Amino acid sequence: MAIDELRKGMAAAMGIEIVSLTPEKVVATMPVDHRTQQPFGLLHGGASAALAETVASLGAYLNVDPETQAAVGVELNANHLRGKTEGIVTATATPVRRGRTIHVWDIKIEDEESRLVC
C-alpha cells in the first residue's frame, strides 16, 4: 500500500501524516489545531484515539494477507496524560503481540519534546 493511498477519509480530514510505515512500527503526526481541538482549545481525546486507531490499524494491515484477511480494531484504551493546545503530536505504534487472529499494539502519542501526551 502506497502512503499516498492513505491520505483520505478521517486521517486526511484531521491532518494525519504517515511518517514511517513498516510491519514492526508505524509513525504518524497530527496537528493540534481547529480540526483536532475540543471546544476549550485542548487536544480532543477523540482525536488522539483516532490517531491511535489509525497507526495500529495500518500496522495490523501490514501483518496480514489482504487477499484473505482483514484487519479491524476491536478495542481501544486511551489514557490522556498531558494537555496540548497547539503544535504537533506524534504517534508511534509497535506490536506487543501479533497472533493468528488478534494483534495487540502499543501506541504512544508524544509532543515535540518527546513528552507522553496519550
Backbone as JSON, one array per atom type, in Angstrom:
{
  "sequence": "MAIDELRKGMAAAMGIEIVSLTPEKVVATMPVDHRTQQPFGLLHGGASAALAETVASLGAYLNVDPETQAAVGVELNANHLRGKTEGIVTATATPVRRGRTIHVWDIKIEDEESRLVC",
  "N": [[0.85, -1.18, 0.0], [0.65, 2.12, -0.92], [1.82, 5.15, 0.57], [0.52, 7.45, -0.3], [-2.05, 6.5, -0.87], [-3.19, 6.43, 1.6], [-3.99, 8.9, 2.31], [-6.74, 9.87, 2.83], [-10.21, 10.02, 3.85], [-10.96, 10.01, 7.39], [-8.37, 10.37, 8.46], [-7.15, 12.11, 6.62], [-8.86, 14.33, 6.86], [-8.28, 15.16, 9.43], [-5.69, 15.9, 9.27], [-3.66, 14.04, 9.58], [-0.5, 12.66, 9.05], [1.45, 10.16, 7.58], [4.51, 9.02, 8.69], [6.34, 6.92, 8.91], [6.16, 3.55, 7.88], [6.01, 0.36, 8.55], [5.9, -3.24, 9.04], [6.74, -3.6, 11.67], [6.66, -1.16, 12.96], [4.75, 1.8, 13.08], [4.58, 5.19, 12.37], [3.11, 8.33, 12.83], [2.07, 11.74, 12.36], [0.09, 14.41, 13.77], [-1.62, 17.47, 13.56], [-2.28, 19.83, 16.2], [-4.9, 21.6, 16.12], [-7.68, 23.61, 14.92], [-9.11, 21.47, 13.84], [-8.67, 19.31, 15.47], [-9.01, 19.97, 18.1], [-10.84, 20.23, 21.18], [-13.81, 22.07, 22.25], [-12.7, 23.79, 24.18], [-10.16, 24.36, 23.45], [-8.17, 22.48, 23.88], [-6.31, 19.53, 22.89], [-8.39, 17.15, 21.55], [-9.67, 14.27, 23.1], [-10.86, 12.3, 21.56], [-9.7, 12.77, 19.1], [-7.07, 12.05, 19.61], [-7.54, 9.33, 20.06], [-8.46, 8.59, 17.52], [-6.14, 9.0, 16.02], [-4.48, 7.08, 17.24], [-5.92, 4.72, 16.6], [-5.63, 4.81, 13.85], [-2.8, 4.42, 13.37], [-2.38, 1.91, 14.58], [-4.17, 0.26, 13.17], [-3.12, 0.42, 10.59], [-0.63, -0.78, 11.03], [-1.46, -3.38, 11.76], [-2.7, -4.14, 9.36], [-0.47, -4.34, 7.7], [0.57, -6.7, 8.56], [-0.97, -8.84, 7.81], [-2.41, -10.99, 5.29], [-3.8, -9.31, 2.8], [-5.39, -10.35, 0.81], [-6.75, -12.5, 1.83], [-7.4, -11.92, 4.44], [-8.6, -9.54, 6.88], [-8.0, -6.48, 8.65], [-9.13, -5.08, 11.52], [-10.05, -2.79, 14.12], [-10.63, -3.86, 17.48], [-10.67, -3.16, 20.13], [-9.97, -0.24, 22.01], [-8.03, 1.56, 24.21], [-7.4, 4.53, 25.92], [-5.27, 6.71, 27.64], [-5.28, 9.87, 28.66], [-2.77, 11.93, 29.23], [-1.45, 14.39, 29.26], [-2.22, 17.73, 28.63], [-2.62, 19.51, 25.54], [-2.38, 22.32, 23.49], [-1.63, 23.38, 21.06], [0.46, 22.9, 18.13], [2.2, 19.9, 17.22], [1.5, 16.44, 17.43], [2.94, 13.2, 17.8], [2.42, 9.9, 16.9], [3.42, 6.64, 17.76], [3.3, 3.36, 16.89], [3.77, 0.09, 17.99], [4.03, -3.45, 17.74], [2.78, -5.52, 20.33], [1.9, -8.08, 20.51], [1.47, -10.28, 17.85], [-0.8, -12.2, 16.94], [-2.53, -15.09, 15.53], [-5.21, -14.42, 15.08], [-5.69, -12.15, 16.57], [-4.2, -9.04, 17.14], [-2.15, -7.11, 19.28], [-1.36, -3.83, 19.93], [0.94, -1.36, 21.0], [0.61, 2.02, 21.53], [2.09, 5.11, 21.56], [1.6, 8.49, 22.1], [3.19, 11.44, 21.58], [4.48, 14.74, 22.38], [6.25, 17.53, 20.83], [8.54, 17.66, 22.35], [9.04, 15.09, 23.07], [7.47, 14.28, 25.2], [5.1, 12.31, 26.88], [1.83, 12.31, 25.8], [-0.49, 10.86, 25.39]],
  "CA": [[0.0, 0.0, 0.0], [1.43, 3.36, -1.01], [1.44, 6.15, 1.56], [-0.45, 8.36, -0.93], [-3.37, 5.9, -0.77], [-3.67, 6.58, 2.97], [-4.38, 10.31, 2.52], [-8.16, 10.03, 2.56], [-11.05, 9.72, 5.0], [-10.76, 10.74, 8.63], [-6.97, 10.76, 8.61], [-6.92, 13.31, 5.81], [-9.63, 15.44, 7.42], [-7.65, 15.59, 10.67], [-4.31, 16.3, 9.01], [-2.71, 12.98, 9.95], [0.51, 12.35, 8.04], [2.24, 8.96, 7.87], [5.95, 9.29, 8.65], [7.03, 5.65, 8.71], [5.15, 2.5, 7.74], [6.59, -0.98, 8.41], [5.17, -4.2, 9.87], [7.23, -3.54, 13.04], [6.44, 0.15, 13.57], [4.08, 2.82, 12.29], [4.7, 6.51, 12.98], [2.31, 9.35, 12.14], [1.91, 13.01, 13.07], [-1.21, 15.07, 13.66], [-1.59, 18.81, 14.13], [-3.25, 20.23, 17.21], [-5.48, 22.83, 15.58], [-9.15, 23.66, 14.96], [-9.68, 20.17, 13.45], [-8.41, 18.26, 16.46], [-9.21, 20.51, 19.45], [-12.17, 20.28, 21.77], [-14.26, 23.47, 22.3], [-11.92, 24.58, 25.13], [-8.83, 24.59, 22.88], [-7.24, 21.37, 24.13], [-6.36, 18.36, 22.01], [-9.57, 16.34, 21.83], [-9.37, 12.87, 23.37], [-11.3, 11.51, 20.41], [-8.7, 12.94, 18.04], [-5.96, 11.17, 20.0], [-7.99, 7.95, 19.83], [-8.49, 8.37, 16.07], [-4.74, 8.87, 15.6], [-4.03, 5.77, 17.72], [-6.59, 3.71, 15.78], [-5.05, 4.87, 12.5], [-1.48, 3.79, 13.3], [-2.48, 0.48, 14.92], [-4.84, -0.43, 12.07], [-2.16, 0.3, 9.49], [0.34, -1.8, 11.42], [-2.09, -4.7, 11.66], [-2.9, -4.41, 7.93], [0.81, -4.74, 7.12], [0.93, -8.01, 9.09], [-1.9, -9.86, 7.34], [-2.52, -11.14, 3.85], [-5.04, -8.61, 2.47], [-6.18, -11.14, -0.13], [-7.56, -13.47, 2.56], [-7.67, -11.47, 5.8], [-8.85, -8.11, 7.1], [-7.54, -6.0, 9.94], [-10.03, -4.06, 12.06], [-9.88, -2.6, 15.55], [-11.63, -4.49, 18.35], [-10.71, -2.44, 21.41], [-9.01, 0.86, 22.12], [-7.99, 2.22, 25.52], [-6.52, 5.7, 25.86], [-5.05, 7.48, 28.86], [-4.9, 11.23, 28.27], [-1.86, 12.23, 30.32], [-0.96, 15.76, 29.22], [-2.96, 18.59, 27.73], [-1.87, 20.14, 24.46], [-3.26, 23.31, 22.86], [-1.16, 23.71, 19.71], [1.66, 22.17, 17.71], [2.11, 18.6, 16.53], [1.74, 15.23, 18.21], [3.44, 12.07, 17.01], [2.02, 8.57, 17.41], [4.27, 5.52, 17.37], [2.66, 2.08, 17.19], [4.62, -1.1, 17.89], [3.26, -4.63, 18.16], [3.06, -6.24, 21.58], [1.68, -9.47, 20.1], [0.82, -10.47, 16.56], [-1.32, -13.56, 16.93], [-3.18, -15.54, 14.3], [-6.47, -13.71, 14.87], [-5.72, -10.9, 17.33], [-2.96, -8.3, 17.35], [-2.18, -6.08, 20.32], [-0.38, -2.8, 19.6], [1.19, -0.29, 21.97], [0.69, 3.3, 20.83], [2.48, 6.25, 22.38], [1.43, 9.78, 21.43], [4.09, 12.36, 22.26], [4.58, 16.1, 21.85], [7.51, 17.84, 20.14], [9.65, 17.44, 23.29], [9.0, 13.66, 23.4], [6.71, 14.05, 26.43], [3.94, 11.48, 26.63], [0.54, 13.01, 25.83], [-1.55, 9.85, 25.47]],
  "C": [[0.89, 1.23, 0.0], [0.91, 4.37, 0.02], [0.42, 7.12, 0.98], [-1.88, 7.83, -0.84], [-4.0, 6.12, 0.6], [-4.18, 7.99, 3.25], [-5.83, 10.52, 2.1], [-8.93, 9.73, 3.84], [-10.71, 10.57, 6.21], [-9.33, 11.22, 8.8], [-6.66, 12.02, 7.82], [-7.63, 14.52, 6.4], [-8.97, 16.0, 8.68], [-6.2, 16.01, 10.48], [-3.26, 15.28, 9.41], [-1.8, 12.69, 8.76], [1.3, 11.13, 8.47], [3.71, 9.3, 7.67], [6.72, 8.04, 8.29], [6.0, 4.54, 8.76], [5.84, 1.17, 7.48], [5.76, -1.95, 9.26], [5.57, -4.16, 11.35], [6.95, -2.22, 13.74], [5.76, 1.09, 12.58], [4.16, 4.13, 13.06], [3.89, 7.5, 12.14], [2.24, 10.6, 13.01], [0.5, 13.54, 12.85], [-1.09, 16.47, 14.25], [-2.61, 18.96, 15.26], [-3.74, 21.6, 16.77], [-7.0, 22.73, 15.63], [-9.81, 22.32, 14.6], [-9.62, 19.15, 14.56], [-8.56, 18.73, 17.91], [-10.65, 20.37, 19.89], [-12.57, 21.76, 21.89], [-13.44, 24.37, 23.24], [-10.48, 24.79, 24.67], [-7.81, 23.51, 23.13], [-7.37, 20.29, 23.07], [-7.52, 17.47, 22.46], [-9.15, 14.89, 22.05], [-9.77, 11.96, 22.23], [-10.33, 11.61, 19.25], [-7.48, 12.07, 18.34], [-6.32, 9.71, 19.73], [-8.01, 7.63, 18.33], [-7.07, 8.21, 15.52], [-4.2, 7.5, 16.01], [-4.63, 4.64, 16.88], [-5.98, 3.65, 14.39], [-3.72, 4.13, 12.45], [-1.55, 2.29, 13.62], [-3.14, -0.31, 13.79], [-3.91, -0.61, 10.88], [-1.12, -0.77, 9.8], [-0.23, -3.2, 11.29], [-2.28, -5.09, 10.2], [-1.6, -4.91, 7.29], [1.27, -6.12, 7.59], [-0.05, -9.11, 8.72], [-1.83, -9.95, 5.82], [-3.84, -10.49, 3.43], [-5.92, -9.34, 1.45], [-7.14, -12.08, 0.61], [-7.96, -13.02, 3.96], [-7.96, -9.97, 5.82], [-8.32, -7.75, 8.47], [-8.48, -4.88, 10.38], [-9.77, -3.95, 13.57], [-10.99, -3.27, 16.33], [-11.75, -3.75, 19.68], [-9.63, -1.37, 21.4], [-9.15, 1.47, 23.51], [-7.01, 3.37, 25.4], [-6.47, 6.39, 27.22], [-4.51, 8.84, 28.43], [-4.09, 11.82, 29.42], [-1.4, 13.69, 30.38], [-1.8, 16.54, 28.23], [-2.04, 19.22, 26.69], [-2.81, 21.08, 23.74], [-2.85, 23.68, 21.45], [0.05, 22.86, 19.39], [1.33, 20.87, 17.01], [2.27, 17.5, 17.57], [2.15, 14.12, 17.26], [3.04, 10.77, 17.68], [2.98, 7.53, 16.87], [3.59, 4.24, 17.84], [3.65, 0.95, 16.99], [3.82, -2.31, 18.37], [3.74, -5.2, 19.49], [2.94, -7.73, 21.29], [0.96, -9.49, 18.77], [0.41, -11.93, 16.46], [-1.99, -13.89, 15.6], [-4.46, -14.76, 14.02], [-6.55, -12.37, 15.6], [-4.31, -10.33, 17.42], [-3.18, -7.33, 18.49], [-1.03, -5.12, 20.01], [-0.28, -1.8, 20.75], [1.36, 0.99, 21.17], [1.03, 4.38, 21.84], [2.3, 7.51, 21.54], [2.23, 10.8, 22.24], [4.05, 13.74, 21.61], [5.96, 16.31, 21.22], [8.74, 17.64, 21.04], [9.72, 15.98, 23.76], [8.37, 13.38, 24.76], [5.44, 13.3, 26.08], [2.65, 12.28, 26.82], [-0.59, 12.01, 26.06], [-0.94, 8.49, 25.19]]
}
